[in-house]
Amino acid sequence: MKHGGDLSEAMTQFGGTPDAWLDLSTGINPNPYPLPPLPHDIWQRLPSRVDGVALLAAARRAYAVPDNIGIVAAPGTQALIQWLPRLAAHGAVAIVSPTYNEHAAAWRLAGHEAVAVGAIEQMSEAVRHVVIVNPNNPDGRVVDHALLARVAEQIAARDGVMVIDEAFADLDPAISAVALCERWPVVVLRSFGKFYGLAGLRLGFAIGPQRLIARISEAMGPWICSGPALAVGRVALEDERWASETRNKLREQAAKLDAVLQTAGFAAVGGTALFRLVRHRHASAYHTTLARQRIWCRRFDWADDLLRFGLPPDDAALERFALALAESRLEANGRPSP
């Protein structure tokens, strides 16, 4: 499975309609931010400059971005992942792996050599750029600011760019390395859709030195984000109470999910409060038997003993998942057992 969140593959193989499935394949908050009422004309006019300025002001506050650092909005961080390699100087890029696979694909498509490294410390002197997802997807690994700063200094000496994808940093704002952008050629990516549970809105941000952000903004052109995305994003990012309460709720839900997975015999590998990565010697079989029960999760071509589970939306869905795991353990003919 290349990505989570698309039930087309699941329904093609195992049948059913979308409402029959419990989709645990994503790392998206299953309880989204409540959509605010929108004026009717927002669908009929182009987004105004005022709309964009208001969104970026809200994003600056939410992500603690100093005034001397640039920020630009985009229709999801995937668009930024595609653009950054095209704007970067020619040279090899180290990508801390395994991770979100679109980073390597985008850099290769733009003509760069992409070199997978197991840890950021393993970056060779031959690479010019570096990409790290922090917290990492799928194992939740977090690299501290001191190490990121040392690597950023090395990249600056090579006239390169350091990209830090903070798609899941909303869960713990202290993780963010935005402060590095003041001194080094660091571009931080922030995803709106995951934490706020509104991936379909398509909204994300790039944060970095003014000159780099200006190049990104110029490349993307005007009206890159829709009016509804600007309006909803502004309201949500300004809602600090919702964000604080949601962090606590997600941690509680993740703990409940951990208990269910542990009872079923899965060993914890890592993750964030939005997804859990676990190991089981019968992981591939579990993926299939759960799918037969209309429960979809992430598996990986590079590790057949790993599965990633997103959060069930409520206790009823969690109970359904627990019962499905118990049923899977009882299947015979070499399928999952304790």
C-alpha positions as CSV (number, residue, x, y, z in Angstrom):
1,M,0.0,0.0,0.0
2,K,1.6,3.2,-1.1
3,H,-0.5,5.6,1.0
4,G,-3.2,5.4,3.7
5,G,-6.6,6.9,3.5
6,D,-7.8,5.5,0.1
7,L,-10.3,2.7,0.5
8,S,-10.4,2.0,-3.3
9,E,-7.7,-0.7,-3.0
10,A,-9.5,-2.3,0.0
11,M,-12.9,-2.3,-1.7
12,T,-11.5,-3.7,-5.0
13,Q,-9.9,-6.6,-3.1
14,F,-12.4,-7.3,-0.4
15,G,-15.7,-5.6,-1.4
16,G,-18.0,-3.4,0.7
17,T,-19.0,0.2,0.5
18,P,-17.0,3.0,2.2
19,D,-19.5,3.3,5.1
20,A,-18.9,-0.5,5.9
21,W,-15.2,0.0,6.5
22,L,-13.3,1.1,9.5
23,D,-10.3,2.9,8.0
24,L,-7.3,2.8,10.3
25,S,-4.8,3.3,7.4
26,T,-4.3,7.0,8.0
27,G,-2.5,9.2,10.4
28,I,-5.4,11.7,10.3
29,N,-7.4,12.8,13.4
30,P,-10.6,10.8,13.1
31,N,-12.5,13.6,15.0
32,P,-12.0,16.7,12.8
33,Y,-12.2,20.3,13.7
34,P,-15.9,21.4,13.4
35,L,-16.3,23.4,10.2
36,P,-17.3,27.0,10.8
37,P,-20.1,28.6,8.8
38,L,-18.8,30.2,5.6
39,P,-20.3,33.2,3.7
40,H,-22.0,32.1,0.4
41,D,-19.8,34.4,-1.7
42,I,-16.6,32.7,-0.7
43,W,-17.4,30.1,-3.4
44,Q,-18.0,32.7,-6.0
45,R,-14.9,35.0,-5.8
46,L,-11.2,34.6,-5.9
47,P,-9.4,34.6,-2.5
48,S,-8.4,38.2,-1.6
49,R,-5.1,39.4,-0.3
50,V,-6.8,40.1,3.1
51,D,-7.9,36.4,3.3
52,G,-4.3,35.2,2.8
53,V,-2.8,37.7,5.2
54,A,-5.3,36.7,7.9
55,L,-4.5,33.0,7.5
56,L,-0.7,33.5,7.6
57,A,-1.1,35.7,10.7
58,A,-3.0,32.8,12.4
59,A,-0.4,30.3,11.3
60,R,2.4,32.4,12.6
61,R,0.8,32.4,16.1
62,A,-0.1,28.7,16.0
63,Y,3.4,27.6,14.9
64,A,5.3,30.3,16.8
65,V,7.0,31.7,13.7
66,P,9.0,34.9,14.4
67,D,8.3,38.0,12.3
68,N,11.7,37.8,10.5
69,I,11.0,34.3,9.2
70,G,8.9,33.7,6.1
71,I,5.8,31.6,5.8
72,V,3.7,30.7,2.8
73,A,0.5,28.6,2.4
74,A,0.0,25.9,-0.1
75,P,-2.7,23.4,-1.1
76,G,-1.3,20.7,1.2
77,T,2.3,19.9,2.1
78,Q,2.4,17.5,-0.8
79,A,2.5,20.4,-3.2
80,L,5.5,21.8,-1.3
81,I,7.2,18.5,-1.4
82,Q,6.9,18.5,-5.1
83,W,8.1,22.1,-5.5
84,L,11.1,22.2,-3.2
85,P,13.4,19.9,-5.2
86,R,12.7,21.9,-8.4
87,L,13.8,25.1,-6.7
88,A,16.9,23.5,-5.0
89,A,20.4,23.7,-6.4
90,H,21.6,20.6,-8.2
91,G,23.1,18.0,-5.9
92,A,22.4,14.8,-4.0
93,V,19.9,14.7,-1.1
94,A,20.1,12.5,2.0
95,I,16.7,11.3,3.2
96,V,16.4,9.9,6.6
97,S,14.6,6.6,6.0
98,P,12.3,4.7,6.1
99,T,9.9,7.5,5.9
100,Y,7.1,9.1,3.9
101,N,8.1,7.9,0.4
102,E,7.0,10.9,-1.6
103,H,10.1,12.9,-0.5
104,A,12.5,10.6,-2.3
105,A,10.2,10.3,-5.3
106,A,9.9,14.1,-5.7
107,W,13.7,14.7,-5.5
108,R,14.4,12.0,-8.0
109,L,11.7,13.3,-10.4
110,A,13.4,16.7,-10.2
111,G,16.8,15.2,-11.2
112,H,18.5,14.8,-7.9
113,E,20.2,11.7,-6.5
114,A,18.2,10.6,-3.4
115,V,20.3,8.7,-0.8
116,A,18.6,6.9,2.0
117,V,20.3,7.0,5.3
118,G,19.2,5.3,8.5
119,A,20.0,8.3,10.8
120,I,20.8,11.9,10.1
121,E,24.3,11.4,11.5
122,Q,25.0,9.0,8.6
123,M,24.7,11.8,6.0
124,S,27.8,11.7,3.9
125,E,29.9,14.7,2.8
126,A,28.8,14.0,-0.8
127,V,25.2,15.2,-0.3
128,R,24.2,18.8,-0.6
129,H,20.7,18.7,0.8
130,V,18.9,16.7,3.5
131,V,15.3,15.8,4.3
132,I,14.1,14.6,7.6
133,V,10.5,13.9,8.8
134,N,10.3,14.9,12.5
135,P,8.4,13.2,14.1
136,N,9.1,10.5,11.6
137,N,6.4,8.6,9.7
138,P,5.9,5.7,10.4
139,D,8.0,5.1,13.6
140,G,7.5,8.5,15.4
141,R,11.3,9.0,15.8
142,V,12.2,12.5,17.0
143,V,15.6,14.2,16.4
144,D,16.5,16.9,19.0
145,H,17.2,20.5,18.1
146,A,20.9,20.4,18.9
147,L,21.6,17.6,16.3
148,L,19.3,19.3,13.7
149,A,21.3,22.5,14.2
150,R,24.6,20.8,13.7
151,V,23.4,19.2,10.5
152,A,21.9,22.5,9.3
153,E,25.3,24.2,9.7
154,Q,26.9,21.5,7.6
155,I,24.3,21.9,4.9
156,A,24.7,25.7,4.9
157,A,28.4,25.2,4.2
158,R,27.5,23.2,1.1
159,D,25.0,25.8,-0.1
160,G,22.3,23.3,0.3
161,V,18.8,23.2,2.0
162,M,17.6,21.3,5.0
163,V,13.9,20.3,4.8
164,I,12.2,19.3,8.0
165,D,8.8,17.8,7.5
166,E,6.8,18.5,10.7
167,A,3.5,17.0,9.6
168,F,2.9,15.5,13.0
169,A,4.5,18.2,15.2
170,D,1.2,19.7,16.2
171,L,0.9,16.8,18.7
172,D,3.8,18.3,20.7
173,P,4.7,21.9,19.7
174,A,8.0,21.7,21.6
175,I,9.3,19.4,18.8
176,S,9.2,22.2,16.2
177,A,12.6,23.4,14.9
178,V,11.2,26.6,13.4
179,A,13.9,28.6,15.3
180,L,16.6,27.1,13.1
181,C,15.2,29.0,10.1
182,E,16.5,32.3,11.6
183,R,20.1,31.2,11.0
184,W,20.3,28.3,8.6
185,P,18.8,27.4,5.2
186,V,16.1,25.4,6.8
187,V,12.6,24.9,5.4
188,V,10.0,23.5,7.8
189,L,6.8,22.0,6.4
190,R,3.6,22.0,8.5
191,S,0.5,20.0,7.6
192,F,-2.9,21.3,8.5
193,G,-5.0,18.4,7.6
194,K,-3.6,15.7,9.9
195,F,-4.0,17.2,13.3
196,Y,-7.2,19.1,12.4
197,G,-8.6,16.1,10.7
198,L,-9.4,18.0,7.5
199,A,-7.1,16.4,4.9
200,G,-9.6,17.1,2.1
201,L,-9.3,20.8,2.7
202,R,-5.7,20.6,1.2
203,L,-3.8,23.1,3.3
204,G,-0.1,23.2,4.4
205,F,2.7,25.7,5.1
206,A,6.4,26.2,4.4
207,I,8.4,28.2,6.9
208,G,11.9,29.3,6.4
209,P,14.3,32.2,5.5
210,Q,12.6,35.0,3.7
211,R,14.5,34.5,0.5
212,L,13.6,30.8,0.3
213,I,10.0,31.3,1.1
214,A,9.8,34.2,-1.5
215,R,11.0,31.8,-4.2
216,I,8.5,29.2,-3.2
217,S,5.7,31.7,-3.2
218,E,6.7,33.1,-6.6
219,A,6.9,29.6,-8.1
220,M,3.4,28.6,-6.9
221,G,1.8,31.8,-8.2
222,P,-1.4,33.6,-7.0
223,W,-4.6,32.1,-5.6
224,I,-2.8,28.8,-4.8
225,C,-5.2,28.0,-1.9
226,S,-9.0,28.2,-2.2
227,G,-11.0,30.7,-0.3
228,P,-12.7,28.1,1.8
229,A,-9.3,26.6,2.8
230,L,-8.0,30.1,3.9
231,A,-11.2,30.8,5.9
232,V,-11.4,27.4,7.7
233,G,-7.7,27.3,8.3
234,R,-7.7,30.7,9.9
235,V,-10.5,29.9,12.3
236,A,-9.1,26.5,13.3
237,L,-5.5,27.8,13.8
238,E,-6.8,30.6,16.1
239,D,-8.7,28.1,18.3
240,E,-6.0,27.4,20.9
241,R,-8.5,25.8,23.3
242,W,-9.5,23.2,20.7
243,A,-5.9,22.4,20.0
244,S,-5.0,21.9,23.6
245,E,-8.0,19.7,24.4
246,T,-7.4,17.7,21.2
247,R,-3.8,16.9,22.2
248,N,-5.0,15.4,25.4
249,K,-7.9,13.5,23.8
250,L,-5.5,12.0,21.2
251,R,-3.1,10.9,23.8
252,E,-5.9,9.2,25.7
253,Q,-7.2,7.5,22.5
254,A,-3.7,6.3,21.6
255,A,-3.2,4.7,25.0
256,K,-6.5,2.8,24.6
257,L,-5.3,1.6,21.2
258,D,-2.0,0.5,22.7
259,A,-3.8,-1.6,25.2
260,V,-5.9,-3.4,22.5
261,L,-2.8,-4.0,20.3
262,Q,-0.8,-5.3,23.3
263,T,-3.6,-7.7,24.3
264,A,-3.6,-9.1,20.7
265,G,0.1,-9.8,20.9
266,F,1.6,-6.9,18.9
267,A,4.9,-5.4,20.0
268,A,5.1,-1.6,20.0
269,V,7.7,-0.2,17.7
270,G,6.9,3.5,17.7
271,G,4.5,6.1,16.4
272,T,2.7,9.3,17.5
273,A,-0.6,10.1,19.1
274,L,-2.2,9.8,15.7
275,F,-0.8,6.4,14.7
276,R,0.9,3.3,16.1
277,L,3.6,1.2,14.5
278,V,3.6,-2.4,15.7
279,R,5.4,-5.7,15.0
280,H,4.0,-9.2,14.7
281,R,5.4,-12.2,12.9
282,H,2.0,-12.7,11.3
283,A,1.5,-9.1,10.4
284,S,0.7,-9.8,6.7
285,A,-1.9,-12.4,7.6
286,Y,-3.4,-10.0,10.1
287,H,-3.7,-7.3,7.4
288,T,-5.7,-9.7,5.2
289,T,-7.9,-11.1,7.9
290,L,-8.7,-7.7,9.2
291,A,-9.5,-6.6,5.7
292,R,-12.0,-9.4,5.4
293,Q,-13.7,-7.9,8.3
294,R,-13.7,-4.4,6.6
295,I,-10.9,-3.0,8.7
296,W,-8.1,-1.4,6.8
297,C,-4.6,-0.7,8.1
298,R,-1.1,0.1,6.6
299,R,1.4,-2.5,5.6
300,F,4.8,-2.0,4.2
301,D,6.7,-3.6,1.3
302,W,10.0,-3.1,3.1
303,A,9.0,-4.9,6.3
304,D,6.4,-7.8,6.3
305,D,6.3,-7.9,10.1
306,L,5.1,-4.3,10.6
307,L,1.7,-2.8,10.5
308,R,0.6,0.8,11.2
309,F,-2.8,1.6,12.8
310,G,-4.4,5.0,13.0
311,L,-6.8,5.9,15.8
312,P,-10.4,4.5,15.8
313,P,-12.8,7.5,16.0
314,D,-14.6,6.4,19.2
315,D,-14.9,3.6,21.8
316,A,-17.4,1.7,19.7
317,A,-14.9,1.5,16.8
318,L,-12.2,0.5,19.2
319,E,-14.3,-2.3,20.5
320,R,-15.0,-3.4,16.9
321,F,-11.3,-3.4,16.2
322,A,-10.6,-5.4,19.4
323,L,-13.1,-8.1,18.4
324,A,-11.8,-8.3,14.9
325,L,-8.2,-8.8,16.2
326,A,-9.5,-11.6,18.5
327,E,-11.4,-13.2,15.6
328,S,-8.2,-13.0,13.5
329,R,-6.2,-14.9,16.1
330,L,-8.7,-17.8,16.0
331,E,-8.3,-18.4,12.2
332,A,-6.7,-21.6,11.3
333,N,-4.6,-22.8,8.4
334,G,-1.4,-20.9,9.4
335,R,-3.1,-17.6,9.9
336,P,-2.5,-15.4,13.0
337,S,-2.1,-17.0,16.3
338,P,-0.7,-15.8,19.6
